[in-house]
Amino acid sequence: MKIIVNPEAEKGKGRKVLSQIERYFQERKIDFSIALSSHPMESTELAKKA
């Protein structure tokens, strides 16, 4: 599973929840990877490539 996170979303809230997301999937032994978006619309581009 690929998780796309914008770390600057909601005034940096995306960065704050990143560790919670990682912990959630690790505790459940779910295979995942995280892609960080760095500019507007990049999340859409990353999703299309996933």
DSSP file (Angstrom, degrees, kcal/mol; ACC not computed):
  #  RESIDUE AA STRUCTURE BP1 BP2  ACC     N-H-->O    O-->H-N    N-H-->O    O-->H-N    TCO  KAPPA ALPHA  PHI   PSI    X-CA   Y-CA   Z-CA
    1    1 A M              0   0    0      0, 0.0    32,-2.1     0, 0.0     2,-0.5   0.000 360.0 360.0 360.0 138.0    0.0    0.0    0.0
    2    2 A K  E     -a   33   0A   0     30,-0.2     2,-0.5    48,-0.1    32,-0.2  -0.928 360.0-161.0-109.7 128.9    1.3    3.5   -0.8
    3    3 A I  E     -a   34   0A   0     30,-3.2    32,-3.0    -2,-0.5     2,-0.5  -0.927   5.0-155.7-108.1 129.2    0.4    6.4    1.5
    4    4 A I  E     -a   35   0A   0     -2,-0.5     2,-0.4    30,-0.2    32,-0.2  -0.926  15.7-178.7-108.8 124.9    0.8    9.9    0.0
    5    5 A V  E     -a   36   0A   0     30,-2.6    32,-2.5    -2,-0.5     3,-0.1  -0.977  24.7-152.7-127.6 133.6    1.3   12.7    2.6
    6    6 A N    >   -     0   0    0     -2,-0.4     3,-1.8    30,-0.2     8,-0.3  -0.902  13.3-162.3 -99.1 104.1    1.7   16.4    2.1
    7    7 A P  T 3  S+     0   0    0      0, 0.0     8,-1.5     0, 0.0     9,-0.2   0.712  87.5  52.1 -64.0 -19.1    3.8   17.3    5.2
    8    8 A E  T >> S+     0   0    0     29,-0.3     4,-0.8     6,-0.2     3,-0.7   0.460  81.1 123.2 -94.9  -1.7    2.8   21.0    4.8
    9    9 A A  H <>>S+     0   0    0     -3,-1.8     5,-1.6     1,-0.2     4,-1.1  -0.258  78.1   9.9 -60.8 146.0   -0.9   20.4    4.7
   10   10 A E  H >45S-     0   0    0      1,-0.2     3,-0.8     2,-0.2    -1,-0.2   0.903 139.3 -52.6  49.9  49.4   -3.0   22.2    7.3
   11   11 A K  H <45S-     0   0    0     -3,-0.7    -1,-0.2     1,-0.2    -2,-0.2   0.871 116.4 -38.1  58.4  41.4   -0.1   24.3    8.4
   12   12 A G  H >X5S+     0   0    0     -4,-0.8     4,-1.4    -3,-0.4     3,-0.6   0.445 103.5 124.4  93.5   1.1    2.2   21.4    9.0
   13   13 A K  H <X5 +     0   0    0     -4,-1.1     4,-2.0    -3,-0.8     5,-0.2   0.848  68.7  63.6 -63.1 -32.7   -0.4   19.0   10.4
   14   14 A G  H 3><S+     0   0    0     -5,-1.6     4,-0.7    -8,-0.3    -1,-0.2   0.886 102.5  48.9 -57.4 -39.4    0.5   16.5    7.7
   15   15 A R  H <> S+     0   0    0     -8,-1.5     4,-0.6    -3,-0.6     3,-0.4   0.875 108.8  54.0 -67.3 -38.0    4.0   16.2    9.2
   16   16 A K  H  < S+     0   0    0     -4,-1.4     4,-0.4     1,-0.2     3,-0.4   0.864 110.5  44.6 -66.9 -37.0    2.6   15.7   12.7
   17   17 A V  H  X S+     0   0    0     -4,-2.0     4,-2.4     1,-0.2    -1,-0.2   0.589  90.6  87.4 -85.5  -9.0    0.3   12.8   11.7
   18   18 A L  H  X S+     0   0    0     -4,-0.7     4,-2.4    -3,-0.4    -1,-0.2   0.910  89.2  47.6 -56.8 -45.7    3.1   11.1    9.7
   19   19 A S  H  X S+     0   0    0     -4,-0.6     4,-2.5    -3,-0.4    -1,-0.2   0.857 110.6  52.9 -66.3 -33.7    4.4    9.2   12.7
   20   20 A Q  H  > S+     0   0    0     -4,-0.4     4,-2.4     2,-0.2    -1,-0.2   0.903 109.1  49.3 -66.3 -40.7    0.9    8.2   13.7
   21   21 A I  H  X S+     0   0    0     -4,-2.4     4,-2.0     2,-0.2     5,-0.2   0.938 112.1  47.9 -62.6 -47.6    0.4    6.7   10.2
   22   22 A E  H  X S+     0   0    0     -4,-2.4     4,-2.5     1,-0.2     5,-0.2   0.936 112.8  48.1 -59.8 -47.7    3.6    4.8   10.3
   23   23 A R  H  X S+     0   0    0     -4,-2.5     4,-2.7     1,-0.2     5,-0.2   0.907 108.6  55.1 -60.4 -43.3    2.9    3.4   13.8
   24   24 A Y  H  X S+     0   0    0     -4,-2.4     4,-1.1     1,-0.2    -1,-0.2   0.936 113.9  39.0 -56.3 -50.9   -0.6    2.4   12.7
   25   25 A F  H  <>S+     0   0    0     -4,-2.0     5,-2.7     1,-0.2    -1,-0.2   0.870 115.5  52.0 -72.0 -37.1    0.6    0.3    9.8
   26   26 A Q  H ><5S+     0   0    0     -4,-2.5     3,-1.4    -5,-0.2    -2,-0.2   0.917 107.1  52.7 -65.2 -43.0    3.6   -1.1   11.5
   27   27 A E  H 3<5S+     0   0    0     -4,-2.7    -1,-0.2     1,-0.3    -2,-0.2   0.818 113.1  44.9 -61.8 -30.5    1.6   -2.3   14.5
   28   28 A R  T 3<5S-     0   0    0     -4,-1.1    -1,-0.3    -5,-0.2    -2,-0.2   0.355 110.8-123.3 -95.6   5.0   -0.7   -4.1   12.2
   29   29 A K  T < 5 +     0   0    0     -3,-1.4     2,-0.5     1,-0.2    -3,-0.2   0.875  54.4 159.2  53.6  42.4    2.2   -5.5   10.1
   30   30 A I      < -     0   0    0     -5,-2.7     2,-0.3    -6,-0.1    -1,-0.2  -0.849  43.4-124.1 -97.1 126.2    0.7   -4.0    7.0
   31   31 A D        +     0   0    0     -2,-0.5     2,-0.3    -3,-0.1    -5,-0.0  -0.545  50.0 149.1 -70.4 127.0    3.3   -3.6    4.2
   32   32 A F        -     0   0    0     -2,-0.3     2,-0.3   -30,-0.0   -30,-0.2  -0.974  33.7-154.1-153.1 162.8    3.3    0.1    3.1
   33   33 A S  E     -a    2   0A   0    -32,-2.1   -30,-3.2    -2,-0.3     2,-0.5  -0.975  16.6-137.4-138.5 155.4    5.4    2.9    1.7
   34   34 A I  E     -a    3   0A   0     -2,-0.3     2,-0.5   -32,-0.2   -30,-0.2  -0.944  10.7-166.8-118.4 132.3    5.1    6.6    2.1
   35   35 A A  E     -a    4   0A   0    -32,-3.0   -30,-2.6    -2,-0.5     2,-0.5  -0.971  13.8-147.4-114.4 130.5    5.5    9.2   -0.6
   36   36 A L  E     -a    5   0A   0     -2,-0.5     2,-0.3   -32,-0.2   -30,-0.2  -0.845   7.8-144.3 -99.8 129.5    5.8   12.8    0.5
   37   37 A S        -     0   0    0    -32,-2.5   -29,-0.3    -2,-0.5     4,-0.0  -0.657  13.8-174.2 -89.0 149.9    4.4   15.5   -1.8
   38   38 A S        +     0   0    0     -2,-0.3    -1,-0.1     1,-0.2   -32,-0.1   0.488  62.1  27.4-123.4  -7.2    6.3   18.8   -2.0
   39   39 A H  S >  S-     0   0    0      0, 0.0     3,-2.0     0, 0.0     4,-0.4  -0.982  95.0 -68.9-151.8 162.2    4.2   21.0   -4.2
   40   40 A P  T 3  S+     0   0    0      0, 0.0    -2,-0.1     0, 0.0     0, 0.0  -0.202 116.6  11.1 -54.3 139.1    0.5   21.6   -5.2
   41   41 A M  T 3> S+     0   0    0      1,-0.1     4,-1.6    -4,-0.0     3,-0.2   0.324  93.1 111.0  74.5  -5.0   -0.9   18.8   -7.4
   42   42 A E  H <> S+     0   0    0     -3,-2.0     4,-2.9     1,-0.2     5,-0.2   0.858  70.8  61.3 -66.4 -32.4    2.0   16.5   -6.8
   43   43 A S  H  > S+     0   0    0     -4,-0.4     4,-2.3     1,-0.2    -1,-0.2   0.902 103.7  50.0 -58.4 -40.5   -0.2   14.2   -4.7
   44   44 A T  H  > S+     0   0    0      2,-0.2     4,-2.0    -3,-0.2    -1,-0.2   0.912 110.8  48.8 -63.6 -43.2   -2.4   13.7   -7.8
   45   45 A E  H  X S+     0   0    0     -4,-1.6     4,-1.4     1,-0.2    -2,-0.2   0.916 111.9  48.8 -62.8 -43.9    0.7   12.9   -9.9
   46   46 A L  H  X S+     0   0    0     -4,-2.9     4,-1.1     1,-0.2    -2,-0.2   0.885 109.7  52.3 -64.2 -39.2    2.0   10.4   -7.3
   47   47 A A  H  < S+     0   0    0     -4,-2.3     3,-0.4     1,-0.2    -1,-0.2   0.891 106.6  52.9 -64.9 -39.5   -1.4    8.7   -7.1
   48   48 A K  H  < S+     0   0    0     -4,-2.0    -1,-0.2     1,-0.2    -2,-0.2   0.842 110.6  48.0 -64.3 -32.4   -1.5    8.2  -10.9
   49   49 A K  H  <        0   0    0     -4,-1.4    -1,-0.2     1,-0.2    -2,-0.2   0.688 360.0 360.0 -80.7 -19.3    1.9    6.6  -10.7
   50   50 A A     <        0   0    0     -4,-1.1    -1,-0.2    -3,-0.4    -2,-0.1   0.485 360.0 360.0 -71.0 360.0    1.0    4.2   -7.9
